[in-house]
Amino acid sequence: MYPGNPEIRIEPHSEVSKGASSNLSRRAFGWHTGTHVDAPKHFFDAGSTVDRLPLDALIGPARVIEFAPEVRSVSADDLRSRRLDGAERVLIRTRNSTFVTKGDFHADYTYLAPDGAEYLASLGVCLVGVDYLSVEQFHSGHHKTHRTLLERGIVIVEGLDLSEAEPGDYSFYCLPLRLEGLDGAPARAVLVQ
């Protein structure tokens, strides 16, 4: 879990084992937990909310690109070395894929550098996905990566498990919970080759 996010709590509301007619649970957590989508509202008060994100940005062709474990910041130069012509959705696989599903937080995760975000925006992509809990450097203080993407209407998907996804082209389906007025929401994301 990303430091500072609300703690995850799951508790039973009713239980068959205690005489209820069904099992029903209650869950409390932050909207930016696990695999989730960031809407512009995450960093801009007047930004679009998650229920207003266009489905055509969340569903369609995607390109998975991979970087070696020694790459800790994905820069514009790193991205220029990849085949991104015609890519509408870019999913970035890094060393993070080895620990995205583990419980311990890694503050030194690989992130998308601000100039990398600018480069992807210049290509006209509509979605950027990463294999850890944030696209931004931990404690960046400026949030330039988020802001660069979100102010241009580029959807950010964080917390993707790309550990078994080889580089290449796929069909991508990502459906966040459609919760009115929120800055982000958990999502189910699937790649189909």
Wavefront OBJ file of the C-alpha trace (Angstrom):
o trace
v 0.000 0.000 0.000
v 1.236 3.479 -0.894
v 2.218 5.412 2.265
v -0.442 7.905 3.289
v -3.324 6.037 1.640
v -6.231 5.099 3.894
v -5.860 1.714 5.542
v -7.784 -1.185 3.996
v -10.501 -2.552 6.278
v -12.757 -5.496 5.460
v -15.378 -6.604 7.952
v -18.445 -8.827 7.786
v -21.827 -7.113 7.864
v -23.834 -10.342 7.917
v -22.707 -13.976 7.975
v -24.490 -17.204 7.115
v -22.519 -18.931 9.895
v -24.163 -16.563 12.404
v -27.724 -17.100 11.163
v -27.956 -14.490 8.408
v -29.524 -15.433 5.083
v -26.385 -14.362 3.183
v -22.793 -13.251 3.580
v -22.320 -9.524 3.114
v -19.084 -7.639 3.740
v -18.162 -4.009 4.148
v -14.878 -2.644 2.829
v -13.167 0.690 3.426
v -10.107 1.817 1.475
v -8.720 4.719 -0.547
v -9.744 4.985 -4.178
v -6.090 4.799 -5.243
v -5.531 1.292 -3.863
v -4.245 -1.646 -5.914
v -4.857 -1.413 -9.655
v -6.624 1.906 -10.110
v -7.298 4.739 -12.510
v -6.386 8.371 -11.857
v -8.801 10.986 -13.191
v -7.792 14.642 -13.747
v -9.687 15.515 -10.528
v -6.830 13.780 -8.661
v -4.659 16.897 -9.165
v -7.035 19.569 -10.516
v -10.104 20.765 -8.607
v -11.933 21.488 -11.863
v -10.675 18.285 -13.487
v -12.857 15.546 -14.904
v -13.936 12.826 -12.482
v -13.581 9.081 -12.896
v -17.211 8.603 -13.964
v -16.601 11.020 -16.852
v -13.524 9.293 -18.278
v -14.100 8.241 -21.881
v -14.487 4.489 -22.311
v -12.663 4.662 -25.633
v -9.521 5.687 -23.719
v -9.899 2.733 -21.331
v -10.572 0.074 -23.975
v -8.553 -0.562 -27.117
v -5.131 -1.385 -28.542
v -2.207 -1.092 -26.119
v 1.513 -1.537 -26.420
v 3.529 -3.059 -23.581
v 7.101 -1.814 -23.476
v 9.773 -3.110 -21.119
v 12.816 -1.580 -19.452
v 15.795 -3.331 -17.868
v 16.038 -3.543 -14.052
v 18.739 -0.866 -13.921
v 16.336 1.738 -15.359
v 14.961 3.594 -12.336
v 13.487 6.605 -14.153
v 11.860 6.188 -17.578
v 12.905 9.298 -19.466
v 12.048 10.718 -22.878
v 15.332 9.281 -24.214
v 14.418 5.840 -22.863
v 11.022 6.054 -24.560
v 12.495 7.256 -27.880
v 14.446 3.992 -28.031
v 11.161 2.018 -28.102
v 8.790 1.455 -31.017
v 5.874 3.703 -30.099
v 4.653 4.803 -33.537
v 0.872 4.595 -33.597
v 0.614 3.541 -29.944
v -2.605 4.855 -28.347
v -2.128 3.257 -24.942
v 1.336 2.626 -23.487
v 1.871 0.182 -20.622
v 5.310 0.386 -19.017
v 6.800 -2.817 -17.625
v 9.823 -2.409 -15.358
v 11.531 -4.156 -12.473
v 8.446 -3.095 -10.484
v 6.651 -6.127 -11.917
v 8.706 -8.312 -9.578
v 7.206 -6.687 -6.499
v 3.873 -5.097 -7.506
v 1.868 -7.951 -5.934
v 3.952 -8.162 -2.768
v 2.826 -6.452 0.421
v 5.953 -4.446 1.187
v 6.181 -0.921 -0.205
v 9.306 -0.141 -2.280
v 10.052 3.602 -2.142
v 12.735 3.224 -4.826
v 10.301 1.936 -7.481
v 10.868 2.821 -11.127
v 8.777 5.798 -12.255
v 7.989 7.829 -15.359
v 10.113 10.986 -15.426
v 8.390 14.301 -16.210
v 10.141 14.563 -19.588
v 8.960 11.008 -20.346
v 5.394 12.112 -19.624
v 5.880 15.110 -21.950
v 7.185 12.813 -24.670
v 4.223 10.413 -24.390
v 1.823 13.374 -24.459
v 3.532 14.661 -27.619
v 2.798 11.308 -29.285
v -0.913 11.732 -28.622
v -1.404 8.686 -26.393
v -4.713 8.555 -24.510
v -3.600 6.248 -21.650
v -0.402 5.448 -19.751
v -0.202 2.451 -17.435
v 2.540 1.516 -14.988
v 3.401 -1.564 -12.972
v 3.497 0.069 -9.559
v 1.296 2.153 -7.280
v 2.322 5.502 -8.773
v 3.525 6.842 -12.096
v 5.379 9.576 -10.167
v 8.674 9.388 -8.295
v 8.084 8.761 -4.591
v 7.901 12.102 -2.742
v 8.662 14.062 -5.925
v 7.200 17.192 -4.355
v 6.143 18.559 -7.753
v 3.821 15.933 -9.281
v 4.907 17.021 -12.783
v 4.383 13.566 -14.263
v 0.799 13.300 -13.032
v 0.017 16.898 -13.958
v 1.528 16.651 -17.442
v -0.592 13.629 -18.298
v -3.818 14.529 -16.523
v -4.007 18.134 -17.746
v -3.965 16.745 -21.297
v -6.741 14.262 -20.546
v -4.407 11.256 -20.624
v -5.757 8.536 -18.360
v -3.283 7.062 -15.863
v -3.592 3.445 -14.728
v -1.404 2.512 -11.764
v -0.752 -0.785 -10.021
v -0.898 -2.986 -13.140
v 0.447 -6.523 -12.817
v 2.507 -6.811 -16.008
v 4.727 -9.599 -14.667
v 3.576 -12.058 -17.338
v 3.044 -9.599 -20.184
v 5.729 -9.769 -22.853
v 6.472 -6.591 -24.799
v 4.159 -6.186 -27.765
v 0.689 -5.233 -28.884
v -2.479 -6.280 -27.068
v -6.119 -5.388 -26.612
v -6.541 -3.615 -23.281
v -9.696 -3.491 -21.189
v -9.701 -1.365 -18.056
v -12.939 -0.631 -16.254
v -12.776 1.482 -13.099
v -15.703 1.502 -10.723
v -18.075 4.159 -12.050
v -18.329 6.275 -8.922
v -19.684 9.756 -9.456
v -17.479 12.717 -8.625
v -14.345 10.858 -7.525
v -10.684 11.548 -8.354
v -9.915 7.887 -9.051
v -11.236 4.366 -8.652
v -10.106 0.756 -8.396
v -10.198 -1.015 -11.746
v -10.037 -4.436 -13.318
v -7.526 -4.380 -16.151
v -7.062 -7.185 -18.668
v -4.690 -7.657 -21.588
v -5.713 -9.942 -24.464
v -3.272 -10.947 -27.190
l 1 2 3 4 5 6 7 8 9 10 11 12 13 14 15 16 17 18 19 20 21 22 23 24 25 26 27 28 29 30 31 32 33 34 35 36 37 38 39 40 41 42 43 44 45 46 47 48 49 50 51 52 53 54 55 56 57 58 59 60 61 62 63 64 65 66 67 68 69 70 71 72 73 74 75 76 77 78 79 80 81 82 83 84 85 86 87 88 89 90 91 92 93 94 95 96 97 98 99 100 101 102 103 104 105 106 107 108 109 110 111 112 113 114 115 116 117 118 119 120 121 122 123 124 125 126 127 128 129 130 131 132 133 134 135 136 137 138 139 140 141 142 143 144 145 146 147 148 149 150 151 152 153 154 155 156 157 158 159 160 161 162 163 164 165 166 167 168 169 170 171 172 173 174 175 176 177 178 179 180 181 182 183 184 185 186 187 188 189 190 191 192 193
